[in-house]
């Protein structure tokens, strides 16, 4: 049985506070309730609306946000609310009472420049944010769909982002032999409402594959900022469409060398050298002829 722990997190709005969990409450769906009537589908929200100071409730994948009426300060009641939520969740009761319904899912397969990688694109969002790469079943222990895919002996790597999964295979079978099987497996898995990514995987992968943050961007010098901007504007969209991900790693001013990190279909791709030299390097050299001379890649 899952054990829930609540972490109280203030927000920029003094009337709203978040009660975060380390386990998912919903799967890729968020709910907002402004009164007890709207909250009829959520026994937990209905229970919270019995508190006289609760104005609105927002339930997301791994947190519950409450907006209070201006009749009490959070400092006086937040611990009590956290205890109520934690006790409810650990009782095993449902957060959302509506029965899981099969949602029609369409999955189509799309080739990539890497002959050993295929994209499986869904008509719904798989994860709310982030990019997740797994090299084996152990790494995928907190990503149920990736762990299930590793049961196929020919799969070597799984990359998951907003609405598609890139799958890398060993060179022991052809895509013609396995594409239909994988497409049906992914379609049925999602339609049955199974978990995609757990909260633990989000926290773990956030550091490994994060895009540069605003604070990190601000700490860069003008040359590095220009490199990051060019990568985002001219390179990242094409790389993403090919089932991969690129991130700025470093810039060696003396060698005039930019180092980037490649994930997904781009990692280990036979054409990645051509992409680097013929694409990324040429773009950076065109816009920054005096600063950039070379681009090197590190596989994620």
C-alpha angles and dihedrals in degrees: 000000000000116000116212125208121190124219116192112222124183118218134208088263110076091210095053127069131176126226103200126195132201091226129060118262097187135012116243090320131105128197132203123194125186098180142007093268093058088047094060091109091056118062090190094053090045089054092049092050087064086074104093096221098054112110103169139359129210120190119193136166097289108003145050117217120200127196113204133205115248093255098094140025120246091231089068098049111020095092091051091050091048090052092050092050094045093048092049095049094046090051087071096240121145122266092204115026099199110111117248109265125197109253114207106250129194119200123184128183120231126188121231134205087262107079091208094055130073128185118223107199123199130203090229136054112270098188129015094226142347139046123260129197125186127187098188145359093272092058088047097055090114094042105070097189092050092046090052091049091054087064085078102087094215096059116101103171141011125204120187129188139151102314108352144055120217112206124197118202136197115251093253098095136030125242089241088065099049111022096089092047093051093044092053092045093053092044093052093042093055095039090056090058096245120164118271105187128001124219092251091060091051092055093043096048095040090082096039099052105016120141114237111285125229091252092050091047091051090052092058122093121246094267094051091047090054091050092051091048093050092049091051095046103039108019112028098063092054093045092049092050088054092056098261143099133224128198133182112249109171148327124226105205095191094051093034087228127148117203119204134180120231125204137176119008091357094059109097093354113159090223095049092097090055090045091052097046099033098037122016097030093046092050094051093044091049094054097032106030095157097045108038127052105151142025123205127189133214117199113234 
